[in-house]
Amino acid sequence: MPDRNQTLPDFRDPPVNETALSIQFAPVPKFGAQYFGLYWAKIRHEYTRSQALPPLPSATEEFEAGSRVPPQFGIQLINEPELRCWFWDDTGNRLVQLQHDRLIYNWRQIRGDENYPRYPSIRDALKVEWLRFSDFLEGEHLEKPKVNQCEVIYVNHIEYGKGWNGYGELNRVVAPWSGDSSGTFLPVPERVNMETHYLLPDRLGRLHISMQPVIRGRDTQEVLQIMLTARGAPKSSSIDDIFDWLDLGREWVVKGFADFTTDSMHKIWGRRS
C-alpha cells in the first residue's frame, strides 16, 4: 500500500449526510436465516431495533479484458430466501447491515443537526463489529469469511442557496464542470446527473463519483447529492489488510471530494487543511 501518512483535506462543517464502510466476502456456507436472529441477540444491547430487507447485490471491481461487458442475469435457484438485516441504535444514527456475504457499518444523519463523528470513530466501530461477527461465526462452527472486496462510501448533500443557486451555477460547486457550450441555443440546465470513475494505482480498486439531484427524506428538500464510493480488494482476509484497504479507500474518497469540488465551496465548509 502507498504511504498515507500525510495530512488529508479536512473541513470544519463538511456536507456529509451518510457514510458506510463495507466488507464483502464469499457467501458463508450454511449461513441461513436463523443466524440473523442469533447474531442480533449478541448485539441487541447496542442495536435495539431491526428490520429485514432484500440483500444488496455483490459488487466487484474487474480489471481484465472484457470486464466492462454488462453482467448477465438469469434465474438462480436457491435453497432458502436471502435477506439483509438492519440493526440500529436508539438514535438511528448508527446502523449495522448484515447479509450472507457482507457486513456494513453506517453512520447517517437523522435530524440534520448531528455532527459527523469522523472516520477514525467509524473505523473503530466497524472493527469491533467485524471481530464480533468473526467470533460469532467461529462459535457457530461456520467458516471464516473470505474477504473479496471493501468499500468506503460518503454521501454528501449540497444545499441550494449556500454558494450556488441552481444548475446554471454548477461550476461554483463542481470543479470539472465549466458550464460552457459551443453555441447559444441551449439554456442553462434544469438538472444534471453525472458519473465519473477513477482507477486507483496498481489496480487496487476504483473511485466512483456520482452526482444527482435527490429529495432528502427527512425534510423533503431537494439537494444535490454527491456520492463517492471507493471499492477494491484487500491483499488478504487478515484484519490488518482489510483495514489498510479501507484507509486507502478513505484517502481516495476524501482527496477525491476535495479535487471534485471548488475552492469557493471549501471556504463555505470551513476547509482547514
C-alpha positions as CSV (number, residue, x, y, z in Angstrom):
1,M,0.0,0.0,0.0
2,P,1.2,3.5,-0.7
3,D,2.3,5.8,2.2
4,R,-0.7,7.5,3.6
5,N,0.9,9.3,6.5
6,Q,0.1,12.7,5.2
7,T,-2.5,15.4,6.0
8,L,-5.8,14.8,4.3
9,P,-8.2,17.6,3.4
10,D,-10.3,18.5,6.4
11,F,-13.5,20.6,6.8
12,R,-15.0,22.2,9.9
13,D,-18.5,21.7,8.6
14,P,-18.5,19.0,5.8
15,P,-21.7,18.3,3.9
16,V,-21.6,14.6,4.9
17,N,-25.1,13.1,5.3
18,E,-24.1,9.5,5.5
19,T,-21.0,7.2,5.5
20,A,-20.7,3.5,5.1
21,L,-17.7,1.1,5.5
22,S,-18.4,-2.3,3.9
23,I,-16.6,-5.6,4.0
24,Q,-17.8,-8.1,1.3
25,F,-16.8,-11.8,1.4
26,A,-17.7,-15.1,-0.3
27,P,-21.1,-16.3,0.9
28,V,-20.7,-18.2,4.2
29,P,-21.9,-21.7,3.7
30,K,-24.9,-22.7,5.8
31,F,-25.4,-19.1,7.0
32,G,-29.2,-19.3,6.9
33,A,-32.0,-17.0,8.3
34,Q,-31.8,-18.4,11.8
35,Y,-28.3,-16.9,12.3
36,F,-29.5,-13.3,11.8
37,G,-31.6,-13.6,15.0
38,L,-28.8,-15.3,16.9
39,Y,-26.4,-12.5,15.9
40,W,-28.9,-9.8,16.8
41,A,-29.1,-11.4,20.3
42,K,-25.3,-10.8,20.6
43,I,-25.6,-7.0,19.8
44,R,-29.1,-6.1,20.9
45,H,-27.9,-4.2,23.9
46,E,-26.3,-1.7,21.5
47,Y,-28.5,-2.0,18.4
48,T,-32.0,-2.2,19.8
49,R,-34.1,-2.3,16.6
50,S,-34.0,-4.4,13.5
51,Q,-35.6,-4.7,10.0
52,A,-35.3,-7.3,7.2
53,L,-34.7,-6.2,3.7
54,P,-33.7,-7.7,0.3
55,P,-29.9,-8.3,0.1
56,L,-27.6,-6.0,-1.8
57,P,-26.0,-7.5,-4.9
58,S,-22.3,-8.3,-4.7
59,A,-20.0,-5.7,-6.4
60,T,-16.5,-6.5,-7.6
61,E,-14.1,-4.3,-9.4
62,E,-12.8,-6.1,-12.6
63,F,-9.7,-5.2,-14.5
64,E,-9.3,-7.9,-17.1
65,A,-10.1,-7.5,-20.8
66,G,-13.9,-7.6,-21.3
67,S,-14.7,-6.7,-17.8
68,R,-16.8,-3.8,-18.9
69,V,-19.3,-6.1,-20.5
70,P,-22.7,-5.7,-18.7
71,P,-23.4,-8.6,-16.3
72,Q,-25.7,-11.4,-17.5
73,F,-28.8,-12.0,-15.4
74,G,-30.8,-15.2,-15.2
75,I,-32.8,-17.4,-12.9
76,Q,-30.8,-18.6,-9.8
77,L,-32.1,-21.5,-7.8
78,I,-31.5,-21.1,-4.0
79,N,-32.4,-23.3,-1.1
80,E,-33.9,-20.6,1.1
81,P,-34.7,-16.9,0.7
82,E,-31.8,-14.5,1.1
83,L,-32.1,-11.4,3.2
84,R,-30.3,-8.4,4.7
85,C,-30.9,-7.3,8.2
86,W,-30.6,-3.8,9.6
87,F,-29.7,-3.4,13.3
88,W,-29.7,0.2,14.5
89,D,-29.4,2.0,17.8
90,D,-31.9,4.2,19.6
91,T,-30.7,7.4,17.9
92,G,-31.0,5.8,14.4
93,N,-27.6,7.3,13.6
94,R,-25.6,4.1,13.9
95,L,-26.6,1.1,11.7
96,V,-25.1,-2.4,11.1
97,Q,-26.2,-4.2,8.0
98,L,-25.6,-7.9,7.7
99,Q,-26.2,-10.4,4.9
100,H,-24.7,-13.8,4.0
101,D,-21.8,-12.1,2.1
102,R,-21.4,-8.6,3.5
103,L,-21.1,-6.6,6.8
104,I,-21.6,-2.8,6.6
105,Y,-21.3,-0.2,9.3
106,N,-23.2,3.1,8.6
107,W,-23.4,6.5,10.2
108,R,-26.2,8.7,9.0
109,Q,-27.9,12.0,9.8
110,I,-31.5,11.6,11.0
111,R,-32.4,15.1,12.3
112,G,-29.9,17.0,10.3
113,D,-28.0,18.7,13.1
114,E,-25.8,15.7,14.2
115,N,-22.1,16.3,13.9
116,Y,-20.3,13.9,11.6
117,P,-18.2,11.7,14.0
118,R,-15.2,11.4,11.7
119,Y,-13.6,8.4,10.0
120,P,-11.5,7.1,12.9
121,S,-14.5,6.5,15.2
122,I,-16.5,4.8,12.3
123,R,-13.5,2.7,11.5
124,D,-13.1,1.6,15.2
125,A,-16.8,0.8,15.3
126,L,-16.6,-1.4,12.2
127,K,-13.5,-3.1,13.6
128,V,-15.4,-4.0,16.8
129,E,-18.3,-5.4,14.8
130,W,-16.1,-7.3,12.4
131,L,-14.3,-9.0,15.2
132,R,-17.6,-9.8,16.9
133,F,-19.0,-11.2,13.7
134,S,-15.9,-13.3,13.1
135,D,-16.1,-14.7,16.7
136,F,-19.8,-15.4,16.2
137,L,-19.1,-17.5,13.1
138,E,-16.4,-19.4,14.9
139,G,-18.7,-20.0,17.8
140,E,-21.4,-21.4,15.5
141,H,-18.8,-23.6,13.7
142,L,-19.2,-21.8,10.4
143,E,-16.5,-20.9,8.0
144,K,-14.3,-17.9,8.4
145,P,-15.2,-15.1,5.9
146,K,-13.1,-14.9,2.8
147,V,-13.0,-11.2,2.0
148,N,-13.0,-10.2,-1.6
149,Q,-13.9,-6.5,-1.7
150,C,-14.1,-3.5,0.6
151,E,-16.0,-0.2,0.2
152,V,-15.8,3.3,1.6
153,I,-18.9,5.4,0.8
154,Y,-19.5,9.0,1.6
155,V,-22.8,10.7,0.7
156,N,-22.8,14.5,0.7
157,H,-25.8,16.8,0.4
158,I,-25.1,20.1,-1.2
159,E,-27.9,22.6,-0.4
160,Y,-29.1,25.3,-2.8
161,G,-28.6,28.8,-1.7
162,K,-25.3,28.1,0.0
163,G,-22.7,29.2,-2.5
164,W,-24.8,28.5,-5.5
165,N,-28.5,28.8,-6.6
166,G,-29.1,26.3,-9.4
167,Y,-27.5,24.3,-12.2
168,G,-26.6,27.3,-14.2
169,E,-24.1,27.9,-11.4
170,L,-22.9,24.3,-11.0
171,N,-19.4,25.4,-11.8
172,R,-19.4,27.0,-8.4
173,V,-19.7,23.6,-6.8
174,V,-18.1,21.0,-9.2
175,A,-14.6,21.8,-10.3
176,P,-14.6,19.8,-13.6
177,W,-17.9,21.4,-14.7
178,S,-17.3,24.5,-16.9
179,G,-20.9,25.1,-17.8
180,D,-19.8,26.4,-21.2
181,S,-21.4,25.3,-24.5
182,S,-20.2,25.8,-28.1
183,G,-23.2,27.8,-29.1
184,T,-26.0,30.0,-27.7
185,F,-29.0,27.7,-28.3
186,L,-29.2,25.7,-25.0
187,P,-30.5,27.4,-21.9
188,V,-28.9,26.7,-18.5
189,P,-29.6,23.0,-17.5
190,E,-32.5,22.4,-15.2
191,R,-30.9,19.3,-13.6
192,V,-27.6,17.5,-14.0
193,N,-26.6,13.9,-13.4
194,M,-23.0,12.8,-13.7
195,E,-20.9,9.7,-13.1
196,T,-17.1,9.6,-13.2
197,H,-14.7,6.7,-12.5
198,Y,-11.1,6.7,-11.5
199,L,-8.5,3.9,-11.3
200,L,-6.5,3.6,-8.1
201,P,-2.8,2.9,-8.5
202,D,-1.6,-0.7,-9.1
203,R,-5.2,-1.8,-9.8
204,L,-6.0,-1.6,-6.1
205,G,-9.6,-0.5,-6.9
206,R,-11.6,2.3,-8.3
207,L,-13.1,5.6,-7.0
208,H,-16.7,6.2,-8.4
209,I,-18.2,9.6,-8.1
210,S,-21.9,10.1,-8.9
211,M,-23.8,13.3,-8.7
212,Q,-27.6,13.8,-9.0
213,P,-30.4,15.9,-7.5
214,V,-32.4,14.0,-4.8
215,I,-35.3,14.7,-2.5
216,R,-33.9,14.4,1.1
217,G,-36.1,12.2,3.2
218,R,-36.0,14.0,6.5
219,D,-37.3,17.4,5.2
220,T,-38.4,16.6,1.6
221,Q,-35.9,19.3,0.4
222,E,-34.2,18.9,-2.9
223,V,-30.4,18.8,-2.7
224,L,-27.5,18.0,-4.9
225,Q,-26.2,14.6,-3.8
226,I,-22.5,13.8,-4.4
227,M,-21.7,10.2,-3.6
228,L,-18.2,8.9,-3.6
229,T,-17.5,5.1,-3.5
230,A,-14.0,3.6,-3.3
231,R,-14.1,-0.1,-3.9
232,G,-11.3,-2.7,-4.2
233,A,-9.8,-5.9,-2.9
234,P,-7.6,-6.1,0.1
235,K,-4.4,-8.3,-0.1
236,S,-5.9,-10.9,2.2
237,S,-8.7,-11.6,4.7
238,S,-6.5,-10.6,7.6
239,I,-7.8,-7.7,9.7
240,D,-4.7,-5.6,9.0
241,D,-5.1,-6.0,5.2
242,I,-8.8,-5.2,5.4
243,F,-8.3,-2.0,7.3
244,D,-5.3,-1.0,5.3
245,W,-7.5,-1.1,2.3
246,L,-10.3,0.8,4.0
247,D,-7.7,3.5,5.0
248,L,-6.7,3.7,1.3
249,G,-10.3,4.0,0.2
250,R,-11.0,6.7,2.7
251,E,-7.9,8.6,1.4
252,W,-9.2,8.5,-2.1
253,V,-12.7,9.5,-1.1
254,V,-11.6,12.5,0.9
255,K,-8.9,13.7,-1.6
256,G,-11.3,12.9,-4.5
257,F,-14.1,15.0,-2.9
258,A,-11.7,17.9,-2.4
259,D,-10.5,17.7,-6.0
260,F,-14.0,17.3,-7.4
261,T,-15.4,20.4,-5.6
262,T,-14.4,24.0,-5.8
263,D,-12.3,26.3,-3.5
264,S,-15.3,28.6,-3.0
265,M,-17.3,25.7,-1.6
266,H,-14.4,24.7,0.6
267,K,-14.5,28.1,2.2
268,I,-18.2,27.6,3.0
269,W,-17.5,24.2,4.5
270,G,-14.5,25.6,6.5
271,R,-11.6,23.8,4.9
272,R,-8.7,23.7,7.4
273,S,-6.1,21.6,5.5
